[in-house]
Amino acid sequence: MTLFFIVVMLGAAYFVFTNAVQGGELVSVPNISGKSITEASNILTQAGLELGSQNQVVNEKVPEYHVIVQRPTPNTVVRQGRKVNLTVSQGRAEVKTPNFIGKTLQEAFTGIEEARFSNGSVARIPDSSAPDTVLAQDPAPSHGINVGTEIHLLVSDGVKQDIMLMPDLVGMPLAKVKLTLASMKVQVVPYVVDNPGQAYEIVLNQYPEPGTTLSPNQEVNFDVRLRPTSDLANARRKATINYIIPRTTEFTTEVRVDTIDESGNRVVIYPRITDYVDNRPPRFQPGQTFTLTDLAYTNELTVEFYANRTLHQTYDFSGGNDPIITTNQQTAPLQDTTIESIDLPSL
């Protein structure tokens, strides 16, 4: 009896084993990596397999709803009807767009790259804010977008000014010049010159040149010869000096020129560093003429000439009068002045 039951139990176990293990036919698992879920399902069905579980994960390289990994792996031999489980891409992770409004264009570019977005187009419009200030962005701040998305910017191009061109003033009567420049947003600084033989109150020279683009509040200069009884507001004067190099105990003479304005400010206008020869001040022959032109001043100006470090001659200008020239027969010590801080008079 016992032997009978053992035989029955072994037969039943064999039946269960053969039905459980044998199943359908053997098939090779196809490669569905990189396929869309729909396409992968069709391929598995054709192979006699079933679509199993789908685990979605963020992936920046594999498109959304496409297979990243499959289990069993491709080419594995399994029975028909076996389920193939998938890891599927959820696409790129969405993050909130940073706020670049109010930042400079360069700051925005840096922030976009650091946040792993891409720099998009840049449009400009006139605006009262500083040039290159970000006014708007697309996508807008705090908007959920994928990493790598382009961010487009609208930036300020600054306040647009009307283009002003320097008119041709040379030969124009002074009265017409005043009317012409009055409508322009520039600083007019005329220079009164005394050029015998030139017409009175006619522009003789100008700066900048005609046709030059002018900026708001830019200084505009012109030369004019006034009648003795005329006056011109904000006018400065120009002087020219022809200084004769004196004879000294040396074969050649070193010359230095200082100017002193009406406030007592002293400036060395000659020699400049660029005038030096072999790192030494230039020297002149006795009797040679040393000419200074366009010495500009408002009311008063003193010009001192030093010969071999001795004060030789002084020119005192006041208004439109001829200069008072003083020649010093006795020596005077040279004022201590650092050559490196030389400034030229503003012309």
C-alpha positions in Angstrom: 0.0 0.0 0.0 2.7 2.4 0.9 4.6 1.7 -2.4 1.4 2.5 -4.3 1.0 5.9 -2.7 4.7 6.7 -3.5 4.2 5.9 -7.1 1.1 8.0 -7.3 2.8 11.0 -5.7 5.8 10.7 -8.1 3.5 10.6 -11.1 1.6 13.7 -9.9 4.8 15.6 -9.3 6.1 14.7 -12.8 2.9 15.9 -14.4 3.0 19.2 -12.6 6.7 19.7 -13.4 6.3 19.0 -17.1 3.4 21.3 -17.5 5.0 24.1 -15.5 8.4 23.9 -17.1 7.7 23.0 -20.7 5.1 25.8 -21.4 5.3 27.2 -25.0 8.1 27.2 -27.5 11.5 28.8 -26.9 12.0 32.3 -28.4 14.8 34.9 -28.3 14.0 38.2 -26.7 14.2 41.0 -29.3 16.1 44.2 -28.7 13.5 47.0 -27.9 15.9 49.5 -26.3 15.3 53.0 -27.6 11.9 52.1 -29.0 8.7 53.8 -28.1 6.4 51.8 -25.7 3.9 51.3 -28.6 6.5 50.0 -30.9 8.1 47.8 -28.2 4.7 46.3 -27.4 4.1 45.4 -31.1 7.6 43.8 -31.4 7.1 41.7 -28.2 3.6 40.6 -29.4 5.1 39.4 -32.8 7.7 37.5 -30.8 5.1 35.8 -28.7 6.0 37.7 -25.6 4.1 40.1 -23.4 4.7 43.6 -22.2 5.4 43.5 -18.5 5.8 46.3 -15.9 7.0 49.8 -16.8 9.2 51.8 -14.5 9.5 55.5 -15.5 12.7 57.4 -14.7 14.0 60.9 -15.7 16.5 60.7 -18.5 17.8 63.7 -20.5 19.2 61.6 -23.4 16.4 59.1 -24.2 13.1 60.7 -25.4 10.0 60.5 -23.3 8.1 57.2 -23.3 11.0 55.3 -24.9 12.6 52.2 -23.6 15.9 52.7 -21.7 16.5 49.1 -20.3 14.6 45.8 -20.7 14.5 42.6 -18.6 15.2 40.0 -19.8 18.0 41.5 -21.9 18.1 41.2 -25.7 18.8 37.7 -27.2 17.9 35.9 -24.0 16.1 32.6 -24.8 12.7 32.3 -23.0 9.4 30.5 -23.4 6.6 32.2 -25.4 4.3 34.2 -23.2 7.1 35.5 -21.0 6.7 39.1 -19.8 9.4 41.6 -20.6 9.7 44.4 -18.0 10.8 47.8 -19.1 12.5 50.9 -17.7 11.0 53.8 -19.6 12.2 57.4 -20.0 10.2 60.1 -18.4 12.0 62.7 -20.4 14.0 65.6 -19.1 13.4 66.9 -15.6 11.4 70.1 -15.5 12.8 72.9 -13.4 11.7 76.4 -12.8 13.1 79.2 -15.0 15.4 81.6 -13.0 14.4 85.3 -13.0 16.9 87.3 -15.1 14.8 90.5 -15.3 16.8 93.5 -14.1 20.1 91.8 -14.6 22.7 92.7 -17.1 22.8 90.8 -20.4 26.2 89.2 -19.4 24.8 88.2 -15.9 21.8 86.6 -17.7 24.0 84.7 -20.1 26.1 83.4 -17.2 23.0 82.4 -15.2 21.4 80.6 -18.1 24.5 78.5 -18.7 25.0 77.7 -14.9 21.3 76.5 -14.8 22.0 74.2 -17.8 19.7 76.1 -20.1 20.6 77.4 -23.5 21.0 81.0 -24.6 18.3 82.0 -27.1 17.7 85.1 -29.1 18.3 88.6 -27.8 16.0 91.5 -28.9 16.6 95.2 -28.1 14.2 98.1 -27.6 14.8 101.7 -26.6 14.2 102.1 -22.8 15.1 104.4 -20.0 17.0 101.7 -18.2 20.7 101.2 -18.7 21.7 99.6 -21.9 21.9 95.7 -21.8 19.5 95.5 -18.9 17.1 92.5 -19.2 13.5 93.7 -19.5 11.7 90.5 -20.2 12.4 86.8 -20.8 10.7 83.8 -22.5 9.9 81.4 -20.9 8.9 83.7 -18.0 10.4 83.3 -14.5 9.3 80.3 -12.4 7.9 78.6 -15.5 8.5 74.8 -15.5 10.7 73.8 -18.4 13.2 71.1 -19.4 16.9 71.4 -18.8 18.5 72.6 -22.0 15.6 74.7 -23.1 16.5 78.0 -24.9 15.7 81.2 -22.9 15.1 84.3 -25.1 15.7 87.8 -23.7 14.5 91.3 -24.3 17.0 93.9 -23.3 17.3 97.7 -23.1 19.0 99.5 -25.9 19.1 102.7 -23.8 17.4 106.0 -24.5 17.7 106.8 -28.2 19.1 110.2 -28.8 18.5 112.2 -31.9 21.6 112.1 -34.0 23.3 115.5 -34.1 25.8 116.4 -36.7 28.3 119.3 -36.4 27.3 122.0 -38.8 29.7 123.9 -41.0 30.3 127.2 -39.1 33.4 128.5 -40.9 32.5 131.8 -42.7 29.1 132.0 -40.9 28.2 135.3 -39.2 28.4 135.2 -35.4 24.7 136.0 -35.0 23.7 133.1 -37.2 26.0 130.7 -35.4 24.3 131.6 -32.1 20.9 130.7 -33.5 22.2 127.5 -35.1 23.8 126.2 -31.9 21.1 127.3 -29.6 18.8 124.5 -30.7 21.4 121.9 -30.2 22.1 120.3 -26.8 25.8 121.1 -26.8 28.1 123.3 -24.7 29.3 126.2 -26.8 32.7 127.6 -25.9 33.8 130.2 -28.4 37.4 131.4 -28.6 38.2 135.1 -29.2 41.3 135.5 -31.4 43.0 138.7 -32.6 44.0 138.0 -36.2 44.6 141.3 -38.0 43.2 141.3 -41.5 40.4 138.9 -40.7 36.8 140.0 -40.8 35.0 140.8 -37.5 32.5 138.4 -36.0 32.8 135.8 -38.7 33.8 132.2 -37.6 37.4 131.5 -38.6 37.8 127.9 -37.4 35.7 125.3 -35.6 36.0 122.1 -33.6 34.7 119.4 -34.2 34.9 119.3 -37.9 31.7 119.6 -40.0 29.7 116.4 -40.2 31.1 115.0 -36.9 28.5 113.2 -34.8 27.9 115.1 -31.6 26.9 113.7 -28.2 24.6 115.5 -25.8 26.4 118.2 -23.8 29.5 117.8 -25.9 31.8 120.9 -26.1 31.8 122.8 -29.4 34.4 125.4 -30.1 34.9 128.0 -32.8 37.3 130.9 -33.3 36.0 134.4 -34.0 37.5 137.9 -34.1 35.4 140.4 -32.1 35.1 144.1 -32.5 36.7 146.1 -29.7 33.2 147.1 -28.4 31.7 143.6 -28.7 31.3 141.0 -26.0 30.6 137.2 -26.2 29.3 135.1 -23.3 31.4 132.1 -22.1 34.2 133.2 -24.5 37.8 132.2 -24.0 40.8 133.8 -25.6 43.7 132.4 -27.5 47.2 133.8 -27.4 50.3 133.2 -29.4 53.9 133.9 -28.1 57.1 134.0 -30.2 59.8 133.6 -27.6 63.4 134.3 -28.7 65.9 131.9 -27.1 68.4 134.1 -25.2 72.2 133.9 -25.3 73.6 132.2 -22.2 77.0 131.0 -21.0 76.2 127.6 -22.5 76.2 126.8 -26.2 72.6 125.6 -26.2 69.6 126.4 -24.0 67.2 124.2 -22.2 63.7 125.8 -22.2 60.8 125.2 -19.9 57.4 126.9 -20.0 54.9 127.3 -17.1 51.4 128.7 -17.2 49.6 130.2 -14.2 45.8 130.8 -14.4 43.8 133.4 -12.6 43.3 131.0 -9.7 47.0 130.6 -9.2 47.2 127.0 -10.6 50.6 126.4 -12.2 51.1 123.9 -15.0 54.2 122.9 -16.9 53.2 122.9 -20.6 56.7 122.4 -22.0 58.6 120.1 -22.3 56.3 117.1 -22.2 57.7 113.5 -21.9 57.2 113.1 -25.6 59.4 116.1 -26.3 62.4 114.5 -24.5 65.4 113.3 -26.6 67.3 110.3 -25.2 65.5 110.9 -21.9 66.8 114.4 -21.7 64.9 117.7 -22.2 65.4 119.3 -25.7 67.9 122.2 -26.2 67.8 125.2 -28.5 70.3 127.5 -30.2 70.6 131.1 -29.0 68.4 133.4 -31.2 66.1 130.6 -32.3 62.4 131.3 -32.1 60.2 129.2 -29.9 56.5 129.6 -30.8 53.5 128.7 -28.6 50.1 128.8 -30.2 46.5 128.5 -28.9 47.2 129.4 -25.3 43.7 129.4 -24.0 42.4 131.5 -21.1 39.3 133.2 -19.8 40.3 136.4 -18.2 43.9 136.3 -17.1 47.0 134.1 -17.8 50.6 134.3 -16.9 53.2 132.5 -19.0 56.8 132.0 -17.7 59.8 131.1 -19.8 62.8 129.5 -18.1 66.2 129.3 -19.8 68.6 126.8 -18.4 66.5 126.6 -15.3 66.5 130.4 -14.8 63.3 132.5 -15.1 64.0 134.7 -18.1 60.7 136.2 -19.4 57.1 136.5 -18.2 54.0 137.3 -20.3 50.9 138.6 -18.4 47.7 138.4 -20.4 44.5 140.2 -19.2 41.3 140.3 -21.2 41.9 141.2 -24.8 44.8 143.5 -24.1 48.4 143.0 -25.3 50.5 141.0 -22.8 52.8 142.8 -20.4 56.3 141.3 -21.0 58.8 141.3 -18.2 62.4 140.3 -18.8 64.3 139.2 -15.7 68.0 140.2 -15.8 68.7 138.4 -12.5 68.4 134.7 -12.1 65.4 133.1 -10.4 65.4 129.5 -9.1 63.3 127.0 -11.1 60.0 126.0 -9.4 59.9 122.4 -8.3 57.6 120.5 -10.6 57.4 116.8 -11.4 57.7 116.3 -15.1 55.6 113.1 -15.0 52.5 115.2 -14.0 52.7 117.5 -17.0 49.4 118.8 -18.3 48.7 120.7 -21.5 46.4 123.7 -21.3 42.9 123.0 -22.6 42.4 124.6 -25.9 
